Amino acid sequence: MKTQRMRFSCHSCRKRLEYSPGEPPCEVLKGWLTVSCWKGLGFVERYNFCSFSCLKSWVEVQVPKIPKVFLESFKDD
């Protein structure tokens, strides 16, 4: 009989972590981070990260960038 394995992967670097259903996730995922993002009524997306560095990389991509041209328009030249 084949044991079903649970699988987590880092949303940033794609590092994978597998564990058996009998193992407590709090022990297996020690040090990992999970972010929940509410998308609507009863709909939540969850993102898993293996480190704060991976979470930081993901967050930086999510934040809108201010165009350089816009910022340069405020110079006092």
Secondary structure, DSSP 8 states (H G I E B T S, - for coil): -----EEEE-TTT--EEEE-TTS-HHHHTTT-EEEEEEEETTEEEEEEESSHHHHHHHHHHHS----HHHHHTT---
